[in-house]
Amino acid sequence: MDEKKRAEIKTALAKHVVTMPDGTSLPRLGQGTWYMGENPQMKDKEIKALQLGIELGMTLIDTAEMYGNGDSERLVGEAIKGRRNQVFLVSKVYPQHAGLDMISKACENSLKRLETDHLDLYLLHWRGRVPLAETIEGMEKLRKEGKILRWGVSNFDTADMEELWNTKNGKNSVANQVLYHLGSRGIDFDLLPWQSKHNMPIMAYSPLAQGGTLRKQLLNDPTIHDIADKYNVQPLQIALAWTIRSNNVIAIPKAVQEEHVLANAEAATIEFTEEDLNRLDQVFPKPNRKMPLDII
């Protein structure tokens, strides 16, 4: 990819942003790290991929203590050495570690593995048995101590968000990370509108339908191919660009190969017409009723 194209990508990523409740602007495209750090032979390639993404403007990096039992966080820590001030760093806590007796230690362990003194965003990975009020109290304590700058949740459906919102200090949550892609649009019915109404962005994990038949459909669908030909891009770039078509969704695809990092970043330069979006809606329709929240 030539320098002119890279400059175009950087401009697009800087232009297409999501604004957090506190006014912080983030690129609509970040980087996921699920399964990274688990194969020592891939380590150098994975670090270089993350660093390339940062250079292009995909400065949000998402990880979790669950990923590789901390190995993903260790890898991210190496990748962002000397670049920490360029990165919006997100990690997630296990639900069984989200009580007042354990959340501080879990956070400290993540910070050590990431070799940083704070997280920009700390998420509850999914709901467990710990009462929301207790997790919120723990998150607020970490925030006051400066160990995290913001907190949020993951895999919360609309009812969960309502409960969170109506719990003391629950309105301080700034994001909800859920599965969302062109082949999994359940949140378009109620969760995404709820989040928009409450000025809380969605973080879309697996925006390229990680594995399975849905990914094949995104790769093989004739309409996607036709639109991809129109913009001279690949079908999965169309799927990714669709996910970040609005200003309230941040997508966090994972990429290890340099060409995949570049392809993901290039998706930010695609500007759909209404006709494009209508055609995609016809093939991958928005649900007309409440759907269970998809979770991987």
N, C-alpha and C positions, 0 to 999 in steps of 0.2 A: 504493500500500500504506500502510495507516494505521500509526500509531506502536505501537498494541497488537500488531499482527502482526509488526512489526519487532522488538519486544521479545521476542516468542515465539521468533522465529528466533534472536536472539542467545542466549537461554537454552538453546535446543536445541543450538546449536553449541558452547556452553561445556560442556554436559553430555555430549555424545557426542564423546568424545576417543579418540585412540590414544596409548598411552604408548610412547615411544622407550626403547631399552635403558638410556639414562642417566637415565630417570625423567621426561624432558621430556614434557609433555602437549601434544598438538596436536589441533586440530579435525579431524574425519573428512573435512571438506570444505575443500579449498584452491582455488587458482586456477592454471590453466594459461595459457601465453602463446604457444603455437605459432602462427606466422603473425602475431603482433602486432608492430607496429613497422615493418611492411614497406610500408604505404601512408600517406604523410604526411597525406593528407586525413582519415584515421581516427584520427590521433594523439590529439587531445583527447578523443574519445569513448572510446578504449581506456584512457587514463589515468583518466578519470572512472569507468569500469567497475571497474578495479582498486581504486580508492580506495573506491568503494561497497562492494565485497566486503570490504575491510579493516574498514570501519565496521560491517558486519554480523557480523563474526567469522570470515570466511574469510581468516585471517591468514597462511597458508602460500602463498607465491607461487613457482611453479616456472618456470624459464627455462633457457636453454642458449646456449653460444657459437655453436652451429650455427644457431639460429633467426634468420633474416634476417642471417646473418653478423655477429651482435652487435647488430643493431638492436633486437631484443626486449629484450636486457639494458639498452640505453640507455633504452628506453621505461619499463621497470620502475624504473630508477634515478630517472627523473623522477617516476613515480607515488608512490614511497615517500619522497620528500624531506619531511623533517619528521615522518615516520612510521616511520623505520627501526627504532626500538625496539619497535614494535608487530608487526613482521613477522618470520616465519621464512622466510629467503631461501634458495632452492635454485637452484643452477645445475649445468650438466653440461659435462664436458670431452670433446672429440673423442677417439676411441681413438688416433688418430695423434699426439695431443699428450700422451698419458698416460705417456710415458717420462720417466726422470729428467732428460733433457736439455731437456724442453719443458714439463713440467707446471707448474712454478713460474711460467714466463712466461705460460702460458695462463691460470692463475688470476689473476695480476696484471692481465692485460688485462680479464678479466671484472670484477674489482673496480673497475677504473677506469671501465668502462662503466656499472656499477651505482652508482658514486659511493659506495662503502662501503669499510670497512677489513677486513671479514670476511664470509664466507659461513656461514650456519648449517649448511648441508649441501652437499657437493660430490660429484657422482656421475660415475662413468665411464659415458659415454652408451651404449656397447655394447662388446663385446669386439672387439679388433683383434689386431694381431700382437705388441704389446708384452706380454711375460710378466706375469702377474698379480703376481708377487713384486715386479717393478720398479714397477708402478703403486701397489701397496700402500706400498712404501717412499716413493714420492713423496707420496702422500696423508698418510702419517704425519709426514713432514717439514713439510708445510704446516700440519698440525694443531699440531705443536709450536711452529711460528712464530706461531700465532694467526690465520693467514689464513683457515683454515676451522676450524669447531668440531667438525664430524663429517664422515664420508665414507661413501659407499655405492656402489651399482652400479645399472645399468639394463639391461633386456633380457637378464637372466641366467636361464637355465633351471635346473632342479634339479641337474643334473650340474655346471654352472658354479658353483652355490652350494656344492656339496660340495667342489669344487676350491678355491674361495676360502677356505672354512672351514678347510681342511687346509693352507693356505699360511700362513707366518709372519705374524702380526698380522692375518690375514684375518678373525678373529673380531671385529675392531674395526669392521667394516662394520655400519651401523645400519639400512639400508633397501635395497630392491630395487624399482625402478620398471619396471612392465611393463604391457602392454595387458590390460585386464580390464573386461568389462561383461557384461550379461545374455546377450548373443548370442555371447560369446567366453569360455567358462568352462573352457578347458583347464587353467588353473593350479589349479582346484579339485581335480583328481585327485591331484597330488603336490607341486607347488611351494608352494601356499598352506599345506598341512599342514606342510611342511618349515619354512617361515618361522615359522609359529606355534610349532612345537616349539623353534625356536632364538630365540624372542622378537625376531624381526626383522620389522617391518611391511612390507607391500606398499604402494607408491604406484601407484594405478591411473590410467594416462593414457588419454585418449579414452574415458572412462566412459560417454559417450553415443554410442558407435559412430560416430565422425566419418565422415560421408558413406556412400555405398554402400547395398547392399541390406539389410544388417543393421540400419542405422538405420531404414529403412522398415518393417522387421518390428517394431522396437520401437515405432514410431509407430502401426502399424496393427493389431497383435495384439489380438483381442477380449478376451482375459483381462486384458491390461494395461489396456485401456480400461475394463473392468468394475471393476477395482480402483481405477483413477484416479477413476472416478465415485464410488466408495465414500468416498474421502477428499477429493473435490472438488478434485482437482489434475489436471495434464496427464500424458499417458502417459510422457513423458520424465522427469518428476519421479519417477514410480514406478521407472523404470529406474535413475535415479541413487540413489534411496533404497535400492534393492536392493544396489547396489555397496558402500554404507557401512553395511550391516546389522550388521556385526560390528565388534569393537574392534581389529582388526588390519589394516584397509584404510583408506588415505587416498585419496580421489578428487580429481583435479585437473582439473575441466572448465574449458574456456575460454568466456568470454562477453564480448561487446562491447556488446550492447544492455543498457540498464538493466533492462528487463523480464526478460531472460535471467539476469542476475546475481541478481535477486530470486527468480526461479523456482528457480534452482540452490540458493540458500540455503534456500528454503522446504522443499526435499526433506529437509533435516535434521530437520524436525518430524514426518515420517511414521513412525509406529510400526506395523510389520507384525504381524499375528497369525500363528500357526503355519499356519493355513489359507491365508492369503495366500501365504506362502512355499511351501507345498506346491503350490498352484495354479501358481505361477510355475515351480517345478521340473518340473512336468508338461509345460509348454510349452517351456521352455528347460532341458532336463535336464542335470544334472551328468554329465560324462563318466565312463564305466566303464573306461577304459583311458588309457594315456599318450598325450597329444596333443603335436604340435610346438608350440613357443611361438609365439603370434601376435605379429607385429611389423608396425608401420606404418612 
